[in-house]
């Protein structure tokens, strides 16, 4: 018989499992849908580079290796999940469900391991950027280790912020791009056309790294949200790189794509298990991995300012979270919405997050629907970032045409 829907039930009792269409009721279909995303992105990149046979071969290889990474992630997570519960005691309970089943935690370590393996296999293609490449991998390894350590030891925030700064050091030391900043038109009367920031620009990059790493970590708490927002931002980064490949920084943008496509593929493998109803928790090991990987792609691609346009929901979430983060307002361990078992929906709490703010305006939502809607919000914000970056009506307010490589 057909599965009952919310409209067909006269009364929803506690424990009734009424899921929206966006819940993962068909895992087999979800597997092929996620795989098609990888192939679509890779195929688009191959088509865009049709005039460059060498570049086409590179994109074909990175697409093939990314697909293997996706399949490996899906195969490895069940094995590591079992070990997390039976051997490592790394598990938790989903506070947004009636079930008290143990859910394995810190499965981001699988994504990080597979991702690093795939990206390291691509290293021979970048002999001219070997320093930047190794710096990127070192930073990712450091942050993945920090995330896993936080999952195991539950580090204090002050320690996590300090270690995030340390993880950015390889990037700062190896950075070979310009530290000269073009001044926006309204300020040129006072500062001139450009300003050489020198080491202040390195400090800015360190702050970008710390923000990206921790912003995804605090914009979380419902099934699939951490992985979904990361994939959407990563796809936006790939799109920006594809648009800029014909410019003067072709190698930098191509390297950024090489860092992003395997990350997208491995994270899609994680979404397969982390989407509602979640079989695993991603842990801080994934949120830190995602943040540092996106930051590395922006810094190595020389577009760290444009990257911030894709982080608009995370910037808003950070801004409204400040009173709780600095202790002005009490900050509980979990700032998630409240689960109402009578309606099977999430309701807003008095914690200062975008999730609760969204629920306050749109009303209680089923968890799968909420993740889907916040994913759509992330897509809209990334598209808005593209408009700000590329639409002449906006860019001409601040910069002249020759200085639009941000």
Secondary structure as GFF3:
##gff-version 3
##sequence-region A 1 406
A	DSSP	three_ten_helix	6	8	.	.	.	ID=ss1
A	DSSP	alpha_helix	27	48	.	.	.	ID=ss2
A	DSSP	alpha_helix	53	86	.	.	.	ID=ss3
A	DSSP	beta_strand	91	92	.	.	.	ID=ss4
A	DSSP	beta_strand	103	104	.	.	.	ID=ss5
A	DSSP	alpha_helix	108	121	.	.	.	ID=ss6
A	DSSP	three_ten_helix	123	125	.	.	.	ID=ss7
A	DSSP	three_ten_helix	127	129	.	.	.	ID=ss8
A	DSSP	alpha_helix	130	153	.	.	.	ID=ss9
A	DSSP	alpha_helix	157	174	.	.	.	ID=ss10
A	DSSP	beta_strand	180	182	.	.	.	ID=ss11
A	DSSP	three_ten_helix	185	187	.	.	.	ID=ss12
A	DSSP	alpha_helix	188	191	.	.	.	ID=ss13
A	DSSP	beta_strand	194	196	.	.	.	ID=ss14
A	DSSP	alpha_helix	199	218	.	.	.	ID=ss15
A	DSSP	alpha_helix	225	244	.	.	.	ID=ss16
A	DSSP	alpha_helix	250	274	.	.	.	ID=ss17
A	DSSP	alpha_helix	283	300	.	.	.	ID=ss18
A	DSSP	alpha_helix	304	310	.	.	.	ID=ss19
A	DSSP	alpha_helix	312	325	.	.	.	ID=ss20
A	DSSP	beta_strand	338	340	.	.	.	ID=ss21
A	DSSP	beta_strand	345	347	.	.	.	ID=ss22
A	DSSP	alpha_helix	354	362	.	.	.	ID=ss23
A	DSSP	alpha_helix	367	390	.	.	.	ID=ss24
A	DSSP	alpha_helix	392	398	.	.	.	ID=ss25
A	DSSP	three_ten_helix	401	403	.	.	.	ID=ss26
###
